């Protein structure tokens, strides 16, 4: 684990994060720690590297993979509606996946395949057990077509995705890396969840999420695009360059100014900390909204936020999962490897520098939004420092 540059013996969130702005690691950051009715909040730095606009509580961020829990929740909405069942074969709605082939072994050539021994189910999609996705070893032959044929685009560049129908047709022509249900693999299953939502509901993923999730939870700034009237609040997005500086990747009028050709359920949303807080509070309330109505059943929330993997499924491809397993759409802490690991903590991180977790045992929501991309599964020092601080609140 990378050592933190600034150990937070800090009295407040601002003291945790401000050193990373002062040393130019980050242009800015917004963080929030909520425990019951107590909310700690900090906004430090600026929305861009030039320092033109101060970061604020309503600053909008590209949240990347902390989209995944929201997409999984939307699938659970359809399950609660009775329109889906966990055991349903997804080929009923995704006929492109009716007869997948599987490489004979993970290291086998792409054309050395056998038939899938069973159908891919809705629960496979939710648990990331479809057989599609990223393993620990990105050099495996069956992983290469996911990258080369445009299925696994960088979610931080949504306008480069294939159109939806072309995306699923291309994916269906690539063999599974593992048999359905055999191994946890990262990312692709969440995109399949989004497409499943579209096929079952008859709505686009953006429209379904807006109607069935965002409007009901009071998440007005979450979506797949940023309207012109809100772009003054959208942070600029950067990556670290070879010299240690920051390179602009996307500005307020960039890739989120128009709807993408494929709405990625794995990582396509923009949001604010207060919007994600509303979602996190719903999970802590076991599906109830702030006004007492119900978005999800208690059963659905418990399924989402508890460990759904066997040790064998997790160990087959332990990418990212240090002290963690996987629920539906997010990780679940299962052992205290680090000070911030709390058994039952649910959530995830995003490649744009975001982090979102709920801790049922303490009734807490922990959110850190930054705008500098990460290139490694190892948590950055600023994320580690935030997690340490949040765990002590």
SVG drawing of the C-alpha trace seen along z (x, -y; Angstrom):
<svg xmlns="http://www.w3.org/2000/svg" viewBox="-44 -33 53 60">
<polyline fill="none" stroke="black" stroke-width="0.4" points="0.0,0.0 1.3,-3.4 2.3,-5.6 0.3,-8.8 2.1,-12.0 0.1,-13.9 -0.9,-11.8 -4.2,-13.3 -3.9,-14.1 -6.2,-16.8 -9.1,-18.3 -11.3,-18.6 -11.8,-17.5 -10.3,-20.7 -7.0,-20.0 -6.9,-16.5 -7.3,-17.7 -5.8,-21.1 -2.2,-19.9 -2.9,-18.1 -4.0,-21.3 -1.1,-23.2 1.4,-20.8 -0.4,-20.8 -1.4,-17.1 -5.0,-18.3 -6.6,-21.5 -9.4,-20.9 -11.6,-18.5 -15.0,-18.2 -15.5,-15.8 -18.4,-14.9 -18.7,-12.6 -22.2,-12.0 -23.0,-10.1 -26.7,-10.2 -27.6,-13.9 -24.0,-15.1 -22.5,-16.2 -18.9,-17.3 -18.1,-19.0 -15.1,-20.5 -14.5,-22.2 -10.9,-23.1 -9.0,-24.5 -10.6,-25.3 -12.6,-23.6 -9.7,-24.1 -5.9,-24.2 -5.9,-27.9 -7.7,-28.6 -10.5,-30.6 -13.5,-29.2 -13.5,-28.1 -14.6,-24.5 -18.1,-24.5 -20.5,-22.0 -22.5,-21.9 -19.5,-21.4 -20.3,-18.7 -17.8,-15.8 -17.5,-13.0 -17.9,-10.2 -16.8,-7.2 -17.2,-3.8 -19.2,-5.0 -21.9,-5.0 -21.9,-1.2 -23.9,-1.0 -26.6,-3.3 -27.0,-1.1 -27.3,2.0 -29.9,0.3 -31.9,-0.5 -31.8,3.3 -33.2,4.0 -36.0,1.5 -37.1,3.7 -36.8,6.8 -39.0,5.2 -41.4,4.3 -41.7,8.0 -40.3,7.4 -37.1,9.3 -36.0,12.2 -32.4,12.9 -32.6,16.4 -33.8,15.2 -31.5,15.9 -30.6,12.5 -30.9,13.9 -34.7,13.3 -33.9,9.6 -30.3,9.8 -30.6,12.5 -27.1,11.6 -25.9,13.5 -28.0,16.7 -25.2,19.0 -21.8,17.7 -18.6,19.5 -15.9,19.7 -12.1,20.0 -11.0,23.5 -8.8,21.9 -8.1,18.3 -4.7,18.5 -6.1,20.2 -6.2,18.6 -9.3,16.7 -10.3,19.4 -9.8,22.3 -13.4,22.3 -16.1,24.5 -19.8,23.8 -21.0,22.1 -22.2,24.8 -25.2,22.7 -27.0,19.5 -25.9,16.1 -28.5,14.9 -29.5,11.5 -27.7,12.3 -24.5,13.0 -24.8,9.4 -25.3,7.9 -22.5,9.9 -20.0,9.4 -20.0,13.1 -20.9,13.2 -17.5,14.3 -16.9,11.0 -14.6,8.3 -11.2,7.4 -9.1,10.0 -5.9,9.4 -3.9,10.3 -4.7,7.9 -2.3,9.8 -4.6,12.8 -5.6,13.5 -9.4,13.3 -9.0,9.8 -7.4,8.3 -10.6,8.2 -12.4,6.3 -9.9,3.6 -9.1,3.8 -12.7,4.0 -13.9,1.0 -16.0,2.8 -14.0,1.7 -13.4,-2.0 -12.1,-4.3 -15.2,-5.4 -13.6,-8.8 -14.1,-9.3 -17.8,-8.6 -18.0,-10.0 -15.6,-7.3 -17.9,-4.4 -19.6,-2.3 -23.4,-2.9 -25.4,-0.6 -26.5,2.0 -23.0,2.2 -21.5,2.5 -23.6,5.6 -23.1,7.2 -19.4,6.8 -19.3,8.1 -21.3,11.2 -18.6,12.1 -16.0,12.3 -15.6,15.5 -16.1,15.4 -12.9,15.6 -14.6,17.9 -17.8,19.9 -20.8,18.0 -20.7,17.9 -17.1,19.0 -15.1,15.8 -15.6,12.2 -14.4,10.0 -14.5,6.2 -16.6,3.6 -18.3,5.2 -21.2,6.6 -22.2,3.1 -22.4,2.0 -24.6,5.0 -26.8,4.1 -27.5,0.7 -28.4,2.4 -30.6,4.9 -32.5,2.0 -33.1,0.5 -34.4,3.7 -36.7,4.6 -38.1,1.1 -38.3,-0.1 -36.7,-3.3 -33.2,-4.6 -30.9,-4.2 -30.7,-8.0 -34.5,-8.3 -35.1,-5.3 -32.5,-6.5 -33.9,-10.0 -37.5,-8.9 -37.1,-5.9 -34.0,-6.9 -32.9,-10.5 -36.2,-12.3 -37.4,-10.1 -34.2,-10.6 -33.8,-14.3 -30.6,-14.0 -31.1,-17.0 -27.4,-17.2 -26.9,-13.5 -27.0,-12.3 -25.1,-11.4 -24.8,-15.0 -24.4,-18.5 -26.8,-21.1 -25.3,-24.4 -26.8,-26.3 -24.9,-24.1 -21.5,-23.9 -20.1,-26.7 -20.3,-24.1 -18.7,-21.2 -15.1,-20.7 -12.3,-20.3 -10.8,-16.8 -7.1,-16.1 -4.5,-13.4 -1.0,-13.5 1.6,-14.0 5.1,-12.5 6.6,-15.6 4.4,-15.4 2.1,-18.2 -1.5,-18.1 -2.7,-17.6 -6.3,-18.7 -8.4,-15.8 -11.9,-17.3 -13.3,-20.8 -16.8,-21.9 -17.8,-22.1 -16.3,-18.7 -17.5,-15.1 -20.4,-15.5 -22.0,-18.4 -23.9,-16.0 -25.4,-12.5 -22.9,-9.7 -23.6,-7.0 -23.6,-4.5 -24.8,-5.3 -22.3,-3.5 -23.8,-1.9 -20.3,-1.2 -19.0,-4.7 -20.9,-7.3 -22.5,-9.6 -21.8,-13.1 -23.0,-14.0 -22.4,-16.1 -21.6,-15.0 -25.1,-15.9 -26.7,-13.9 -24.7,-10.8 -25.4,-11.4 -29.1,-11.1 -28.4,-7.7 -26.2,-6.6 -28.8,-7.6 -31.4,-5.6 -29.1,-2.5 -28.6,-3.1 -32.4,-3.4 -32.8,0.0 -34.5,-1.5 -36.6,-4.3 -36.3,-7.8 -36.0,-11.0 -39.8,-11.6 -40.6,-8.1 -41.5,-6.5 -39.7,-3.4 -37.3,-3.3 -36.2,0.3 -37.3,3.1 -35.3,3.9 -34.5,7.3 -33.1,5.6 -30.8,3.3 -29.5,6.2 -28.7,8.2 -26.9,5.2 -24.8,4.4 -23.7,7.9 -21.1,10.2 -22.4,12.2 -19.2,14.0 -17.7,17.3 -14.0,17.3 -13.3,19.2 -15.1,16.7 -13.2,13.8 -9.8,15.5 -10.0,16.5 -9.4,12.8 -8.6,10.7 -8.2,7.4 -8.8,4.4 -10.4,6.5 -7.9,6.1 -9.8,7.0 -13.0,6.8 -15.5,8.9 -18.4,7.8 -22.1,7.2 -24.3,5.9 -22.5,3.0 -20.0,2.3 -17.4,3.8 -18.1,5.1 -15.4,5.0 -14.9,8.5 -11.7,8.2 -9.8,5.3 -6.7,5.2 -6.4,1.5 -7.6,-1.0 -10.5,-2.1 -11.8,1.5 -15.0,2.0 -16.8,5.3 -20.0,4.5 -18.7,1.1 -20.2,0.9 -19.3,-1.3 -16.6,-1.8 -14.1,-4.2 -13.9,-5.9 -11.0,-6.3 -11.6,-10.0 -10.6,-10.3 -13.9,-9.7 -14.8,-7.5 -18.2,-6.7 -19.0,-4.3 -21.8,-3.6 -21.0,-2.0 -24.2,-0.4 -22.7,0.4 -22.1,-3.3 -24.8,-4.8 -22.2,-6.7 -21.7,-7.9 -18.2,-8.8 -17.7,-10.8 -14.6,-12.2 -14.8,-13.8 -11.7,-15.0 -10.9,-15.6 -7.6,-14.0 -7.6,-10.5 -5.9,-7.5 -3.8,-5.0 -3.6,-2.3 -5.9,-0.2 -3.8,-1.2 -5.7,-4.0 -3.9,-7.3 -2.4,-9.0 -5.2,-11.5 -7.9,-8.8 -6.1,-6.8 -5.9,-9.9 -9.6,-10.7 -10.6,-7.1 -8.5,-7.1 -10.1,-10.3 -13.6,-9.2 -13.1,-5.9 -12.3,-7.8 -15.3,-10.1"/>
</svg>
